[in-house]
């Protein structure tokens, strides 16, 4: 079962949350190229609004269930079985909240620290935020891969341009490791989808993700609930047992009193 955005919050909150930083970056690029105070303020306001929206979504989040929430699901590329499918569970909701909060901190922390190419720096931060939120919200393997690649691009420039003394070396290593990892991940995704389409009749990236991960999510959720119940029962049993036990020192004291009488 999934909880759609319409019944929970009334608008496409995950889409707005994901692409709001990118829209802010586009506004800065088109209209504020030589206005330092304007693009800095726009970056900060965009990050603050994104954080506020994530906080509001957290207040509307239903606890006590492992189902995905704020779900949006639209057919994107029918010929390849790819859907634009977003949704969050408890873990991804908290990670999105953390991402939006740290984006605000990063902008404030670099307000007067970055002196070179400031506009490009703040645009890169906002695009990075869009990519990270998209990674945590994606429920289609292909959409996940797209957002994964999106967030690597601004990260590369942040390291290579505004990094420390060995930033070129670090950026090169970052590119090599992430490039190899991304290629292997793409091959793995295509291989998994191909195998499921041939052997299980599953023909979309979304269905493959649900088939592979949904049972695991439910198992982890059930194990957590079972473990908590077991610990609660064990604590109650131990408490009752301790209450029925007699302290040896108290027993000796009672025997001495009885003998004296």
Secondary structure, 3 states (H helix, E strand, C coil): CEEEHHHHCCCCHHHHHHHHHHHHHHHHHHHCCCCHHHHHHHHHHHHHHHHHHHHHHHHCCCCCCCCEEEEEEEEEEHHHCEEEEEEECHHHHHHHHHHHHHHHHHHHHCCCCCCCCHHHHHHHHHHHHHHHHHHHHECCHHHHHHHHHHHHHHHHHHHHHHCCCCHHHHHHHHHHHHHHHHHHHHHHHHHHHHHHHHHCCCCCHHHHHHHHHHHHHHHHHHHHHHHHHHHHHHHHHHHHHHHHCCCHHHHHHHHHHHHHC
